[in-house]
Each structure stands twice: as C-alpha cells, then as structure tokens.
C-alpha cells in the first residue's frame, strides 16, 4: 500500500460544524458558515478540513446518532450547500474530509424501526439482536420494540450497533462476517461513502473504526474488512483518503487506513505527553505528570519507546496523527498558558505524520469546565463552545440572540479572538501560521521526513530531535519545564524560530524555562 501524495504536506483543520459559524442567525453553525470562512482556513495555511457529522439526526449524541446518512440535517443546510462548500474548498486547494459514523445509527433510523419489529424482513439483521428478550449480555438493551430479543448498543443506549458480523461466532444469534446480511450492511457503508465522494468529498474520518467486527480479539476480522474497502478506494478513488479513530497505527495502517489518530486509548503516548496523570481523571489533572508541563515531572521515554516502534512500523505505508485535540477531549489549553501552548504546537507541527488542529486551538480557546451538557456532550461539552471570531456580539459567531446559541460563548472572547490575533504578530495564531508555513516549505519537516530523538537523559528535558529530508536538516529544541535545561551538542546552525531565552553555542544549548528554538543545520 502506498501513501497518498497530497498528505505529505497537509495540515488538517477540524471543524465542529454547529459551533463554527452561523450564516442564517439561528444560533447554530452550518455548512454555509463553513463555506464563508474557508478564506480564513486558507489564510492560516490549512490545506484540508475534517468536518464532524452533519447528517440528519435527532442529536442525542451531537450528530453521531444518524437517522439518514444520505441527507444533511436541516439545521446545517442542504446537499447543495455541501457541494458548494467542496467546490470553493477545492478552488482554494483545500481537501474536504467528512466524518463517517460506521458502527451505529440512531434508534430513529428507519432501518432500526424496521429491525425492531421482527426477525424477518430486509432489515432484520441490519443490527445485532439476541434471539430472546431474556438473553441480554453486557452492552445490550432489553425491553425495547416488538421483537423478541435485545439489541447491542455501540455507545449510548440510542445508538444500536450495525451488524457487520462476528469474527468468532459463539452464540446462535451471532452471524459470521460472510453472512449475506452482514455483507449487505457493509455494502450499504460503501454506498454511503461513494455517495459523499460524488458530492465532492475527498475522504473520511471513520468513527470507532476498529469496533465494527465483534468478538475479534486479534483484529484479524476488522483488518480484512477495511482492507477490502481500501482496495476499492485504490481502484475507484485513488485520491481519496481513509482516516481512522483507532489509536493503534501498527494495526490500522496494516488494515488499509492512510492515517490513524494516536490518542488516549491503546497506548499512553498522547496522555503521557499532554494530558493527565495515569489512572486519574483527565479533566481534574489535565497537565499532571505529562511531559509538556511546567512541573517537569514527565519522562519522554514513557512515550518515545512506543512511538518509535509505531513510527518504524508505519513509515512509508501510512501516517500517525497526534492532533491538538478534538470534540471528545478537554482542550489542550486547559491549565496551560500561551507560552505552554506554543511549545505544544511547535512539537506537533514539526513531528512526522499528519497534524490535525481542532477549531479554536489556534487562538487558545479554553475548555469550559462544568458547562451544562448539550446533546450528550457531558464533560465533552466544554470543548465545543462557539468559535471566537471577533469582539462583537456572540464573538462574531452568530447574530442570533445570545439565549438562542447552540452553546454560550466563553466570556473571554473580547480578548481571545481571531481578529485580535491576526493583528498581533506575536499572537498564538500567527505563531501557528508561521509553523504551518515552515512545515509546508520543507521536505525535512513534511509528513515523510525522518526523525531522530537525541536526548533520552534527564527524562528527556530538554526535548531535542532532528528532522531530515532531501538536503535539509532541522534541529528542534523544546524545554516545556519550569527549570533551566541544557543539552550538549556540536552544531553549526541558523535560528529559524525562537521563543524564550535560548543560548546556542558550538558545544551546547542552554534553555531557560518554557522556551524553544527551531534551528536549520548547516
């Protein structure tokens, strides 16, 4: 399998549609609003976007509970709006990827309404049902519908699991992957993907991509499942990409995905770098013992050993993505100041793989703890507040009355907003814009450039690594701790970017607290 050429210099911007920009003043962001803001996306240097679900839904899980995969929810607009969005994006050189909710639907989906009636009919096996209402294993829901059985939920109770089959059948009601009805479910998924490709999209981020095949402990079944779809992609849609929510790149890339998110499941890499103390609440101890914390209690070796193994396994075949965040996580800004965020972004935008930036992270939007839950968001709701465009009413997100907004704006929007930061050359926005521009101008800093980590002593403080590609070499030096750190190295280099007090000599680099430097080696 080959990597997609256009991914090599791509930086994605992740747009949560209901919170991005409201074009019709109903208080909810929409597709026209995204289209209107594509010039900003282009200005920042992002050359691809990933849009969270905008399909027809009752919104019990913010759109991840779909009733019709072939329709745009009215609050977001129309199919024609999506087509226009793709057309403008492509004119600007921006790729468009959409969320594919592959594992489940809403209970209100017509497929499920038919499935819950009887064990017979076209949709009887579209979902996973036991054969008796008293047979109710874990993650199954009893007492719903006319059918004599219990259905499997995939997340919330209202999200019944689609039936792609079992890798290992152990009960009479479980169907194998090759059962005709399971194959029909898979074909429907392919039909959905082809439909949106024809509307103009360039690929899919697949929600819960590893969970579709049940009782599949070694993932052999799901690897076969996605490898078949990848083969179809390579034949019919060679420029389209598959991005997985899997968090195990060694397996997902083997299965046929082009990119996999490395998040907080399977490996502790992401958590150890940015998030929380192991085993404790991610919100209450957000920085904790993470490496990118002023406390300086982290250890880069906790992350690098696994990362290097994954990197070596996937290099030349697919990409690892460590995003700034997403709709499911507290924002990376939580318990961090502007300088802390700069250091995080320097790391994420100079590493191999494909970077993803969650909307608003480029200006340091805050995670709003204890915000009242909206559409099943619960603790996730605080990362979904309206984009802060300017200091006008509702942060420039909407002209609706404030009480009509999807979520309330953060009260700091008059100070933290896009307009103010565009005008400030030292703003977080302009630092990220410079990093994106530098990355996209360099073969060494591209997704494919090689990486070599130089400092494994002193728990990795300061973090020092080389990026290499073509005839270029860069040295990235980051000290996220609150203490002075130094690293002995013989070098001759030009300083490309620097923040904080960094003293560079021919023999060593001395870094004051929370500082960084990007050097181009001669």
N, C-alpha and C positions, 0 to 999 in steps of 0.2 A: 504493500500500500504506500502511495506517495502522499506527501503533504501538499496542501493547496498553496500555490504560489502567492496568491494575494494575502494570505495570512502572515507572511513573513514580516511585513511592516505595518501590520494592523494594530490599532488600539481601539477597543470597543467602548462604547458609551451605553450603559444600561439604563433604559428609560422605564420608569413605573408610570404607565400612561395616565392613570387617574389623578396623579399628583404633579404632572409635569407642566402643562399649560392648558388653560381653559379658553377655548376660542369662541364659545357661544354663551358664556356668562351664566351657566347653570351651576357653577361651583365644582365641577368635576372636569379634570383634564380629558383630552380627546385626541383623536388622530389628526384632525386639522391643526390642533395646537402643536403637536409634534412637528407637523409639516412646516408650520410658521417659524419654528425655532431651529430648523435644520441649518440655517446660515450660521447660527451660534455654534452648533455642533461642528460645522466645517471650520469656523474660526479657531476653535480650540485645537484642531488637528485630528479629531477623532474621525476615522475613516470607515467605521462600521457601528451600527447600533443593534442592541438586543432589546426588544420590546416585550415586557411582561404581558400576560394574556389579555386580549381584548375581545374574546369571543362571547357569544350570548351565554348568559349565566344569571342565576339568582343571587350571586355574590355572597354566599355563605363563607367562602374562603377567598375573597377578593379576586374572583375570576378563575381560580384554579378548580372550580367546580363548574364544568361546562355542560350546557344543555344542547348546544348545536355548534359543532366545530366548523361549520361552513358559513356561519353568519357572524357579523360584527354586532356586538351589543349596542343597542340604540344610544346609550349614553356616550359611546365613543365615536359614533358616526355610521358610515356605510362602507361597503366593499369598495365603492368608487373613491372614497376618501383614502382608503389604504392604497389603492392603485396610484393615486396622485402623490401620496407620500413616497412611494417607491420610485416613481418617475423623477420627482425632484431630488431625492437622495442620490439616485444614480447619475443625474446630471452634475451633482456636486462631487461625485467619486466616492459616495458613501454606500456601503453594503447594508442590507436590511435583513436581520435575523429575527425570527419570532419564536415565542415560547410554544412548545408542543407538550400538552398535558396528555401523555401517552398512557398512563396507568389507570385512569379512572374517569368517570363523568360525574355530573350532578345526579342526585336522585330524581330530579325533574326532567332529565333527558328522556326523550321518547323511547329510546332503546330500553332504558330501565323500567319505564312504565309498562312496557310490554313484557319484559323479562319477569317482573314480579307477579305476573298473573298466573303463569302456567309453566309446566315443564316442557311444553310443546310450543312450536312456532319458531319463526325466524330468529328471534332474539332470546330464546330460552337459555342458551349457553353463551350469550354475549358477556355475562357476568358469572362470577364464581358463587354457586349456591350449594349448600349441603342438600342431602336427599330427605331430610326430615326436620321439622321445626324444633325437635328436641336435641338435634345434633348441632351444637353451637361451640366450635372451638374458639380459641383466643383470636381476637380481631374479627370476629363475625358478629353480626347483629341479628337478634331474634325478634320475632313479633311484628314484622313489617310485611304488608302486602297480602295477597291472596294465596300465594304459593306456599306449599308445604316444605319449607326449608329456611335456612338462614343465609344471609349474603355476607361476603367478605368486604370489609371496608379497607380503603387504601390509606386514609389519613383521618379526616373527620367521619362521623357516622353517615354524613350525607354525601360521601364520595365513594360509591361502590366500585370495587376493583373490576376492571375489564379482564376477560378470560383469554389469556394467550397460552394457557396450558401449564402443566406441571412437568418439570424435568424428571422427577421421580414420583410416580403415582403410588399412593399408599392407601387411598380410600376409594370406594366405588363411585363416589360423586366427583372425583378429581379426573380431569381429562388430560391426556398427553398432549404435548406440543403439536404433534402432527394430526390431531383430531381435526376433521373438516371444519367444525365450528370455530376452533381456535385459529385455524388458518384464515377463516373469514374475518375474524377480528383483526388479525394482522394486516390483511388486505385493506380493510377499512382505514387503518392507520396510514398505510401507504397512499390511499386515495386522498386522505386529508392533506398529507404532505405535498402531493402533486397538485392539488387544488391551489394551495397557497404559493407554490412556486410559480404557477401560471398567473397568479395575481401580481407577481413581481418580487417575492421574497428570495433571499439568497442563501437561506439555511435555517436551521432550527437549533434552539437550546432545548434539550429534552429533559423534562421534569422527571425526577426519580427514575432515571434511565436504566438502572440495574435491577429494578424491582419487578419487572413485568412477568418474568417466568417464576413460578412459585416452586418451593422445595428444590432449590437449585444451589446447594451449599458451595460447590466449587465453581459456580458461574459458567459452567460449560454450556448450559442451555441458552442463557441470555447472550453469550458470545456468538453462538450460531444464529440466534435471532437477529442481532444487529449486523452481523457480517453479511447476511443476505440482503438487508436493506442497503448497506454500504455498496455492495456490488451493483445494485440497481442504480444508486446515485452515480457511481463512477461511469456507468454506461449511458444513462439518460441525462444526468445533470452534473457534469464533471466540475462545474464551477461552484456548486452548492456545498455547504459545509454542515457537519453534524457536531454539535457541542453537547457534552453530557454533564448532567448533575449526577456524578458517580463517586467522585473523590477517591478513585483508585486508578490512576493513569496507566499503570502497568497492565491492568486488565481491560480498561475501556478502550485504549488505543488498539490493543490486540483485537477487540471486538469490532473495530471499524470506525470509531469516532476520530475526528480530526483534532479536537480539543477536549480536555477534561478539566473541570474545576477541582482544585486541591483545597478543600475546605476543612471543616472540623470533624468529619467522620473518617473512619478507617485509619488515617494517620494523624498524629498530633502536631504535624508540621505547622499548619496555619495557626492553631491555637498557641503553640509554644512561641511563635514569632510575634503575634499581635494581640491575642485575645485575653486569655484568663488563666488563672491557676488551675492546674489539672484537678478535675473532680469537684470543682466548686462552681457556683452559679456564674454564668458568663456575663451577666449584667452587673452583679454586685462587685465582682473582682475583675473588671474588664482588662486592666493592664496587668495587675498581679505580678507574676513572675515571668511575664513574657519578655522576650529579648528586647523588643522595641519599647522599653520602659525606662524612665529616668532612674528607677531603683537599681538598675544594673544587676539584677539578680538572675537574669536569664542565662541560658547556655546555648550558644549557636549549635553546638554539637548534637543537642537533642533533636534539632531539625535537619541538620545537614546530612547526617548519615542516611536517613531515609530519602531525603530529597535527591541526593546524588545517585542513589540506586534507581530511583524512578526516572530521573533525567537521562541516565545512561540507557535505560531500557527503552525509552520512547524517542530518543534523539533520531532525527531523520525520518520518523514514521508518524509523528503527531506531536501535539504541544500540551504542556502543562500551563494552566492559568491560575495565578493567585490574585483574585480580584481585590479591589479596595473594600468591597462589601457587597451586600445585596439586600433585597426586601425581607429576608428571613433573619438577618443578623443585626445586632446593635451597630450603629455607625462606628467606623474606625476612629472617629474624632472623640468618642466617649472617653473622658478622663485624660485627654491629650490636648495640648495647646498647639498653636500654629507651627512652631518650630518642630515639635514632635511629629506632626503630620508631614512636614516637608521631608523629614528623614524617611518616613514610611514610603512616601511617594517616590523618592529617589531610588529606594530599593526596588519597589515594584515595577518601576518604569525602566530600570536598567538590567533587569533579570531576563534570562531566556524565556521563551514561551510567549503567550498572547495576553497582554494586560486587558483587564476589564475595569472600568471606572463607573461606580454607581452614581446616578444623578445626584448632584449637590455635594458630593465628596470633594469636588474640585474647588469649592469655596469654603469647605469646612463646616457644612451644615451639621447640626447637633442631633444626637439621639435624645429624644424626649422621653425620659423615664416616667412610668406610671401614667402615660396618656391613656384615656379611656379606649378600650378595644373597639375597632371598627372592622366589620366584615371578616370576623375570625382572625384578626391580627394578633390580639392579646399582647404579649410583650414585644412582638414584632412591629406593632403599630407605630412606635416612636421613631422608626426609621423610614416612615412613609409620608411624612408631612410635605406640604406643598413646596415646590421649588421656589427659591428666593431670588427673583429676577431683579428687583429694584426696591427702593424705599417707599414706593407708593402703596396705596391701599392693598391689603392682602398680598403684599410682597410682589405685586405685579403678576401674580398667578392667575387672578380672576377678578372681574368687575362685579361679580355677584355680591350680595350682602354677606358679611362675614359668617353669619349663622347658617348659610347655605353651603359653605365649603365642605369638600369631602373630608378634610381634617383641618383643624386650626393651624394657622401659620405659627412658626416659632416666633416668640416675641422679640428675638434679636435681629429680625430681618432688616431693620433700618440701618444696622451696622454691617451685617453679613449678607451681601447680595452680589449678584453678577455685575451689575452696572458699576458699583463702587469699586469692585476688584479689577475690572477691566481698566479703570482709570488709575490704578495704583500699581506701578511697575514692580513693586516688591510683594504684591499680594500672592496668596496661595494659588489663585487661579493662574496668574502669569508665570509662577514657578512651574506649575504643572504643564502649562502650554509650552514653556521652554524645554522641559524634559521630553515632551512628546515630539517636538520638532527635532531635538538632538537625536532621539531614538530613531526616528524615521529617516534621518540623513546618514545613518551609519550602518554599514554591514555588520560591524562587530557588535553593535547594540541591538540588532534585529532579533527576531524570534529564534533564528538559526545560529546566531553567534555562539562560539564556545564560551565556557565559563570555568574559572579555576579559583577556588577559595584558598586564600593564602594564610589566614590566621586562625588556627584552631586552639591556640593557647589563651590563657586568661578568660576562658569561657567564650572566646571569640570577640572580645572587646579590644580594639575597635574591629568592626566588620570590614575586611579588606578582600576584594576579589577582582580578578581580571576578566574582561570580555574581549574576545578575539574573533576576527573575521576579516577576510580579504587581506588587505595590507595594514589593517588598523589594530591597535590595542588600546584599551581604556583601563584605567585603574579606578575602582570605586571604593571610597573610604567613608565609613559611616560610624559615628560614635553616638548611639542613642542614649547612653548612660549619663548620669549627672556628675560623673567624675572625669578628670583628665585621663586620657588613654594614649598610648603610643605604640608604634609598630616599626621595627627595624627593617629597612628595605633599601637596596641600592637602586636608584632610578634617576632618569632624566625625563622630565615631563612638562607639559603645558597645562595650566589650570583652566578648565573649561567652565566649571560652575563651582561655587563655594559659598557656604554659609557658616558663620561662627568663626572662632579663632582656630585656624589650622596652620601649623608651621611645617613647611616642607623643606627638607634638606636632601643632600645626596645620600645620606645614610639612614634617615628615619623620618617618620611622620608623627608629629605630636598634635593631638586633637583635644581641644578643650570640650567641656560638656556640651551635649546635643549639637554636634557640628558634623559637617560632611564636606567632601570635595570630590569632584569628578575630574580626573586627570587623563590627558591623552599622552600616551607614552611615545617617546621619540625613537 
